[in-house]
Amino acid sequence: MEEATKEALELFVDMARELADCGYVQWLNTNRGTTLHIGGERGGSLTIQHTHPDREATKSLVLTFRFFIQKRDHSSFEWLAKHAGVHLRRLCSCRAR
């Protein structure tokens, strides 16, 4: 396996751990998801209540998750599929035996 591919896989694992530890994911685990309640009475006012992580937690999630989807980043799913896919399939097939 090329050194760049190995480094990319290590980066991927580090970013995945960072994503799992971010405030947004921790909030979701603690609160068992987000909620949206919409209510009201006919002819009356509408009430909306949305429970979700705060803005900072959301920004943290987006800034970390982007490393998995931006094509130019070596931690992206697409880059890894192109450069590490063969190695990972070979590793999985050896472990399955």
Secondary structure, 3 states (H helix, E strand, C coil): CCHHHHHHHHHHHHHHHHHHHCHHHHHHHHHCCCEEEEEECCCCCEEEEEECCCHHHHHHHHHHHHHHHCCCCCCCHHHHHHHCHHHHHHHHHHHHC
